[in-house]
Amino acid sequence: MFMISLENVSKWYDNFQVLINCSTEVKKGEVVVVCGPSGSGKSTLIKTVNALEPIQKGNITVNGISINDKNINLAQLRSKIGMVFQHFELFPHLSIIQNLTLAQMKVLKRNKTISYEKGTQLLDRVGLASHAEKFSAQLSGGQQQRVAIARALCMDPIAILFDEPTSALDPEMINEVLNVMVELADEGMTMMVVTHEMDFARKVADRVIFMDEGRIVEDSNKNDFFNYPKSDRAKDFLAKIIH
């Protein structure tokens, strides 16, 4: 059974079609990297998975449930499909531990003690237990992104979507975030990752989706994609991005 399934997904912004008949599946425990040039639709694609971007055509199912269903509880869906954004999206007026406990209490209805214990445990996991009472402005970009990953994990997600999680970071901070993501992949977390970090894709991905102009141009295992890309567009992209 597929954890995530997209079938002929299309999306428009007014008259501009940003996604064109996109279809793919992600198995439980699979790590899928989505790459492509800027403006190709890759970030929009993964945001449709938890309905942050509504679609106008096609169907998306997550763990067997259609997210097109008008009766679906979006808050519960998003609690199970974690999202890590490019710019962290932490609440600046809350402490780090409060950022991790808020959704647990509001959405999952956990009490404060259990939420705090879960948050503390996951901060320790990403190496930030000593920063629990600080505010996001007191942390580096890499530390903030690790907090964002811990926050997603607090909800016990069945999958996590990453939207260019390292693109806003200084080069020396990138590895500290990628290392956490590698650990998650090794533990069997289902992941869709929009990234230009091709070393990460080579190391961790099971499959690579290459997008251009709103279409999925290639969808293949990582070895085939890196060694035998089928399209001229993918060949050109790889030649420019891999040194």
N, C-alpha and C positions, 0 to 999 in steps of 0.2 A: 504493500500500500504506500502511496506517495503522501508525504507530509504536506507538501505544497504542490498545487497543480494550477497552471495558467493555460487557458484554452482560448486561442484567437482573441487575445485581449487587445483592444484598441481604445485610445484616449485622445480627446481633442482639447486644446485651449482655444476657445472661440472657433476660428476657421483653420487653425493650425493643428495638424494631426501629429502628436508627439510619440504615440505608440501605434504600430501598425501590425495587427494580427500576430501578436506575440504568444507563442506557446512553448511551455517547458514544464518539467516536473522535477521536484527535489525529494529524494528519498529520506527517510528517517536516518539521521546520523551522517548525512552527506554534507560536504562543504562545497558550495558552488560560488566561484568568483565571477562577477559580472564586470566586464571591462569594455573599453571603447573610447573614442574621442569625445571631447567635451560637446555637450548638446546632442548626444546620440540617444538619450532617453533612459540611460541605465539607472539613474537615481529615481526617476519617475516609476520605472518598472518595479523596483523593490518596495516603493511606498504604496503601490497598489495592493501588495500582499496583505497589509493590515489596514487597508482602506483609508490611509492618510491621503491618498489620491484616489478619488472615485473614478470608475471607468464607465464608458458609454456603450461598450460592446464587448461581448465575450463572457467568460466565467472564470472565477477563481475559487478554489476550494482549499481550505486549510484544515488538516486532520479530519477530512471527510465532510466538513461543514462549508456550505457555499456562503461566501461573504457578500454575495449579491442579494441575499435574503433580507428583505426590508425589516424583518423582525429580529435580526441578529443584534445581540448586545455587544456594541463595538468596544466598550470599556473592558469587558471580559475577554474579547478576542485579542485586544492589544496587550492585555496583561499576560497572555500566553505566547504572543509573538513579540519578543523584545525588540527594541529599536535603539541603535546607537548612532547618533547623528555626527555630522562633521564638526559642529560647533558646540558639542557637549550638552547644551540645553539644561544645565543645572539651575536650580533656583538660587539666585545670589543672596537672598535675604534669609535663607535657611542654612544651618550648619550642614556639614557633609553627612552626618548620621541622620539628620532630619530629612535630607534629600532621599535617603535610602528607606526611611520608615513611612513616609507620607502615603505613597501609593499602596503599600502593604495594608495600612490601616483603613484607607478610604475604599479601595477596590476589593481587596481580599478579606477585609473585615478582621484582620488579625489584631490582637490586643497590643498595647504599646510594648510590653515586656518581650513578647515573642518577636515582634518586628525589630526591636532594638538588638536582640540576640542574633537574629538572622543578618541584619545589616552589619553588625560588628564582625561576625564570622566572615562575611564576604569582603569587607574592607581588609581584613587580615589576609585573605586569599590573594588579593591584588597588591599586597604589600603596603597598605595605607592605614593600618589600624591606629597608628599614633596620630593620625590627622582627623579623627572622627569629629572633634569639636571645632575644627577650623571652618572657615567659609571658603567658597570656591575661589574668590579673588586672591586668597593666600596660597593657592596651589599653582604649580606649573601646568602648562597645557597637557603634558603627558599624564600627570597625576589626575587632572580633571577628567580626562578621557577614561582612565582606569576606574574612577568613581562612577562614570556613566555606565561602564560595563557591569560593575558591581550592582548598580541600581537595577539594571535589566535582569540580572540573575536573581535578585531578591524576589521576583515575581514567579519563580520556578517555571520559566518559559519552556515550551516544547521546541522553540526555534528562536534564533536571533538574527535580525537584519542589521547589517552594518553599512552605513552610507558614507563612503570615503572617510573612515575613522581616523586616518593619519594625515589627511591633506592639509589640516590647519596647524600641524605641529612642526616645531623646529626639527631638523634632521636627527639630532641626538636623542630626541624624545620618542621617535617613531618606534624603535625596537622595544621599548618598555611596554608599549601598547600591543605590538604584534606578538610579543612573547605570551601575553595573557591570552590572545586569540588562538595561538598555537596550542596552548594548554587546553582550551575549550574544545578545539577540534580533536585533540588526542583523546579527550574524554567522551567523544561521541555526540557533541552538541550539533544539531542541525543548524547550518549557517548559510545565509546568502550575503556575499560581501562585495560591495562596489568598491573597487580599489585600482590604483595604478601600481601597486607594489607587486611587481611580477615575481620577485624572489619569494614572496609569501605565497603567491599562487602556485609556483613550482613546488614549494615545500608542502603545502597544506591542502590545496584544492583537490577534490575528486574530479570535478568538471569545470570547464571554463565556458562562459557564454560571452560571445563577442557581439556588440551591438553597433550599428551605424545607421544614422538617419531614421531612428524609431523602429528599426527592424532587428530581429535576432538573425545575424548573418551566419554565425557558427555556434554550435552547441555540441561540444565534444569533450572527451576525457583530456586531462591536462597534457599528457604526453603527445597525443595527436595534435592538439592545438599548437603547442610550442615547436614541435618538430616537423609537422606536416600540415600547416594551415591551408585550408582549401581555397579561400578567397584572396584575391589580390589586395583587397582592403585590409584584411587581417595581416597579411605579409607586410604591407607598408607600415601598419601600426606597430607591429613587433620590431621592425627594423629601426623605428624611431625611438621606441621606449626602452629597448633592451640594449645595454652597453656591454 
